[in-house]
Amino acid sequence: MTTAKVLNQNGLGTYYTKDAIDKKLQGLNAMTYKGTVFGDGATVATLPTTGVQAGDSYKATADSDEYKNGDLIIATGKEGADGTLSNITWTRVPAGDDVDTTYSFSVDGTTLKYTPSTGTATTYAEIVGGNELTANGSGTTITINHDTSGVTAGSKGLNADATPSAGGTFKVPYITVNKYGHVTGLAEHEVTLPEADAGYTWK
């Protein structure tokens, strides 16, 4: 408040400046319900962009790109000389029926499921094998196994140096692999050396 005197006049008393009045009006006009927005029968089809004052509020009656049915939407920003907002920021107060976004995850065999805190389990993804791999689930664990190739574990071929003699034999391993580099066959073929010719000695 400011007190002023005009020459040759009595005291004008106490008065408010324009800025002080604007601030008081803003305080009194904290929030004004303007009606509904979006949806059939709404007060306005979309949120207004002109003539909006701080505190103007709308209730959404249908979903839009940014808002959900039931949201309260409140205008905020800096007021111009005419009391309206030049740059409007719409503040969203979510409705109480927003979709639950808190989830827990669980394993069902080889399937990964998620469950909202108020809902039932829903399949999120299934872990499957491929290219000689198999997925197996047990409890809360999914294990990726390397499939067996059907080859009996063991070794083939000589396990030490050897010197075959004329007419002797030795075995050569025969290995089969698939396109993934997995051994799918393991066998041995026997090689027999010819007998020594007359006058020739094997060394």
C-alpha positions as CSV (number, residue, x, y, z in Angstrom):
1,M,0.0,0.0,0.0
2,T,1.1,3.6,-0.8
3,T,0.0,6.9,0.6
4,A,0.2,10.0,-1.6
5,K,-0.8,13.7,-1.5
6,V,-1.8,16.0,-4.2
7,L,-0.9,19.7,-3.8
8,N,-3.8,21.9,-2.7
9,Q,-5.8,18.8,-1.9
10,N,-6.5,16.9,1.2
11,G,-4.8,13.5,1.7
12,L,-6.0,10.9,-0.7
13,G,-5.7,8.2,1.8
14,T,-4.5,4.7,1.2
15,Y,-4.6,3.2,-2.3
16,Y,-3.3,0.2,-4.2
17,T,-1.1,0.3,-7.3
18,K,-2.1,-1.6,-10.4
19,D,0.7,-4.2,-9.8
20,A,-0.6,-4.7,-6.2
21,I,-4.2,-5.2,-7.5
22,D,-3.1,-7.6,-10.2
23,K,-1.3,-9.8,-7.6
24,K,-4.3,-9.8,-5.3
25,L,-6.6,-10.8,-8.2
26,Q,-4.2,-13.6,-9.1
27,G,-4.2,-14.8,-5.6
28,L,-8.0,-14.8,-5.4
29,N,-8.2,-16.5,-8.8
30,A,-6.1,-19.5,-7.8
31,M,-8.2,-22.0,-9.8
32,T,-11.3,-21.6,-11.8
33,Y,-13.2,-24.6,-13.1
34,K,-14.1,-23.9,-16.8
35,G,-15.7,-27.2,-17.7
36,T,-14.7,-30.4,-19.6
37,V,-12.5,-31.0,-22.6
38,F,-12.3,-33.8,-25.2
39,G,-15.0,-36.4,-25.7
40,D,-18.6,-36.1,-26.8
41,G,-20.5,-33.3,-25.0
42,A,-17.4,-31.7,-23.5
43,T,-17.4,-27.9,-22.9
44,V,-14.6,-27.4,-25.3
45,A,-13.2,-29.8,-28.0
46,T,-9.6,-29.0,-27.2
47,L,-7.7,-26.9,-24.7
48,P,-7.9,-23.2,-25.6
49,T,-4.9,-21.2,-26.6
50,T,-6.2,-17.7,-26.1
51,G,-8.1,-15.9,-23.4
52,V,-6.7,-18.3,-20.8
53,Q,-6.1,-17.0,-17.2
54,A,-3.9,-18.6,-14.5
55,G,-5.9,-21.3,-12.7
56,D,-8.4,-22.0,-15.6
57,S,-9.1,-25.8,-15.1
58,Y,-10.7,-28.5,-17.3
59,K,-11.5,-32.1,-16.6
60,A,-10.8,-34.5,-19.5
61,T,-13.8,-36.7,-20.4
62,A,-11.9,-38.8,-23.0
63,D,-8.4,-39.8,-23.8
64,S,-6.1,-37.6,-26.0
65,D,-2.5,-37.9,-27.1
66,E,-1.3,-36.3,-23.8
67,Y,-4.2,-36.8,-21.3
68,K,-6.3,-39.6,-20.0
69,N,-10.0,-39.6,-19.2
70,G,-10.6,-38.1,-15.7
71,D,-7.4,-36.0,-15.7
72,L,-7.7,-32.5,-14.2
73,I,-5.8,-30.0,-16.4
74,I,-4.8,-26.6,-14.9
75,A,-3.4,-23.5,-16.8
76,T,-0.3,-21.8,-15.4
77,G,2.1,-19.2,-16.7
78,K,2.9,-15.5,-16.7
79,E,-0.1,-13.1,-17.1
80,G,0.0,-10.3,-19.5
81,A,-1.4,-6.8,-19.0
82,D,-5.0,-8.0,-19.8
83,G,-4.8,-10.7,-17.2
84,T,-4.5,-13.6,-19.7
85,L,-1.6,-15.9,-20.2
86,S,0.7,-15.3,-23.2
87,N,2.6,-18.6,-22.7
88,I,0.4,-21.3,-21.3
89,T,1.7,-24.4,-19.5
90,W,-1.0,-27.0,-18.8
91,T,-0.4,-28.9,-15.6
92,R,-1.9,-32.5,-15.5
93,V,-3.3,-33.9,-12.3
94,P,-3.7,-37.6,-13.1
95,A,-7.0,-39.3,-12.4
96,G,-7.1,-42.0,-9.7
97,D,-7.8,-44.7,-12.3
98,D,-4.5,-44.4,-14.1
99,V,-3.1,-47.7,-15.4
100,D,-0.8,-49.4,-12.9
101,T,2.8,-49.2,-13.8
102,T,4.3,-51.3,-11.1
103,Y,5.1,-54.8,-12.2
104,S,6.7,-58.0,-10.9
105,F,8.4,-60.6,-13.2
106,S,8.2,-64.3,-12.9
107,V,9.3,-67.4,-14.9
108,D,6.8,-70.1,-16.1
109,G,8.8,-72.8,-17.7
110,T,10.6,-71.0,-20.5
111,T,8.2,-68.1,-20.5
112,L,8.9,-64.7,-18.8
113,K,5.7,-63.2,-17.4
114,Y,4.9,-59.8,-15.8
115,T,2.2,-59.0,-13.4
116,P,0.9,-55.5,-12.5
117,S,0.3,-55.0,-8.8
118,T,-3.4,-55.1,-9.5
119,G,-3.8,-57.7,-12.2
120,T,-3.0,-61.1,-13.5
121,A,0.2,-62.5,-15.0
122,T,0.7,-61.8,-18.7
123,T,3.3,-63.4,-21.0
124,Y,6.1,-60.9,-21.8
125,A,8.4,-63.1,-23.8
126,E,9.3,-66.8,-24.3
127,I,12.9,-68.0,-24.3
128,V,13.4,-70.5,-27.1
129,G,16.4,-72.4,-28.4
130,G,17.8,-72.5,-31.9
131,N,21.0,-73.5,-33.8
132,E,21.7,-76.5,-31.5
133,L,20.6,-74.8,-28.3
134,T,17.6,-75.6,-26.1
135,A,15.9,-73.6,-23.4
136,N,14.7,-75.2,-20.2
137,G,13.0,-73.6,-17.2
138,S,13.0,-74.6,-13.6
139,G,11.7,-72.5,-10.7
140,T,12.8,-69.0,-11.4
141,T,15.7,-70.0,-13.7
142,I,15.8,-70.4,-17.5
143,T,18.8,-72.3,-18.7
144,I,20.2,-72.3,-22.2
145,N,21.7,-75.7,-23.0
146,H,24.1,-76.7,-25.8
147,D,22.4,-79.7,-27.4
148,T,24.3,-83.0,-27.7
149,S,25.4,-83.9,-31.2
150,G,24.8,-87.7,-30.8
151,V,28.5,-88.4,-30.8
152,T,29.7,-90.6,-27.9
153,A,32.2,-88.8,-25.8
154,G,35.8,-90.1,-26.1
155,S,38.9,-89.9,-28.2
156,K,39.9,-91.4,-31.5
157,G,43.3,-92.0,-33.1
158,L,46.7,-92.8,-31.7
159,N,47.5,-91.4,-28.3
160,A,51.3,-91.7,-28.8
161,D,53.9,-91.8,-31.5
162,A,54.2,-95.1,-33.4
163,T,56.3,-96.6,-36.2
164,P,54.2,-99.1,-38.3
165,S,56.0,-101.9,-39.9
166,A,55.5,-103.4,-43.4
167,G,52.1,-105.0,-43.6
168,G,51.1,-103.3,-40.3
169,T,48.0,-101.1,-39.7
170,F,47.1,-97.9,-38.1
171,K,43.8,-96.0,-37.7
172,V,43.0,-92.5,-38.9
173,P,40.1,-90.5,-37.3
174,Y,37.2,-89.5,-39.5
175,I,35.3,-86.4,-38.2
176,T,32.0,-84.9,-39.4
177,V,30.9,-81.3,-38.5
178,N,27.8,-79.3,-39.3
179,K,27.6,-75.7,-40.4
180,Y,27.7,-74.5,-36.8
181,G,31.0,-76.2,-36.2
182,H,29.5,-78.9,-34.0
183,V,31.0,-82.4,-34.3
184,T,28.2,-84.7,-35.5
185,G,30.3,-87.8,-36.4
186,L,33.5,-89.4,-35.1
187,A,34.9,-92.6,-36.4
188,E,38.1,-94.4,-37.4
189,H,39.3,-95.9,-40.6
190,E,42.1,-98.5,-40.7
191,V,45.0,-98.0,-43.0
192,T,47.1,-101.1,-43.9
193,L,50.7,-100.7,-45.1
194,P,51.8,-102.9,-48.0
195,E,54.1,-105.8,-47.5
196,A,57.8,-105.1,-48.0
197,D,59.2,-105.7,-51.5
198,A,62.1,-108.0,-51.9
199,G,65.3,-106.1,-51.4
200,Y,63.5,-103.2,-49.6
201,T,63.6,-102.6,-45.9
202,W,61.1,-100.5,-44.0
203,K,62.6,-98.0,-41.7
